[in-house]
Amino acid sequence: MSSLPTTLDGATWRVSSYSGSGNDTCVEVATNLVGVVGVRDSVDPDDPRLAVAPTTWRSLTTQIKAGAHTL
């Protein structure tokens, strides 16, 4: 089992294409880090951030596209 980096230093954040259209529902992601996808709330970017494996992020976004989750 591999471990994720413990820091998101150096992350380049962008608004996720899976975010809602409202200004208060934006998720930002950072995909420029090796072995991890960073996820944060764009409204409060200093709140805790998530670090997930790229396969986990891909699985979640695939499920969202398929309508498996209500956003």
N, C-alpha and C positions, 0 to 999 in steps of 0.2 A: 504494500500500500504506500503510495507516495504522499508526501505532505505538501500542503500549499504554502507559499511564502507567507511570512507573518506580517509583512508590510506591503502597502500599496504605493510606496514611494516611487516616484517616476511615472505614475499613471497618467495617461492622457485621456481625459474624460470627454465623452460626446453623448448627446441625447440619444437614447435607444430608439430605433425605428419601431419598437414595439410599445412605446409609450402612448398614452392617451393624447387626445388633441387639446385638452385643457392645460392651462399653464400650471395648475396645481397637481398634476398627476404625472410628472415626468420622472423617468428613471434614467440615470446616466450610467454608461458602462465604459470600462477601460479594457481594451483588448490588446494593448501593446505590450503587456507583460508576459514573460515566458511562463507557461504552465498555469495561468490563473486569469480569470475574468473578474474585474472589480465591478461592483454594483453599488450605487448610492442614490439617494433622493436629491434631485436637483434643487428642490425648494430649500433644503437644509443640508448642504453638502458636507458640513462639519459633523453631522450626526454619525453614529456608527456606520461603517461601510461593510459590505460583504465581500469575501473573496471565495469564488467558487471555481471548481474545475471546468475547463472549457466544455467537456462532454456533458456536465450537469447543466450548464447554461444553454447548450444546444438542445438538450432534451426539454427543458422548460419552455424555450421559445417555440419549439415544435408543437408542444401541447397547447400553448396559447393560440397559435395559428389554427389549430384543429378545433378550438372552442372548448377545450377541456377545463378551462378556468374562467371564471367571471372576473373581469377587471373593473 
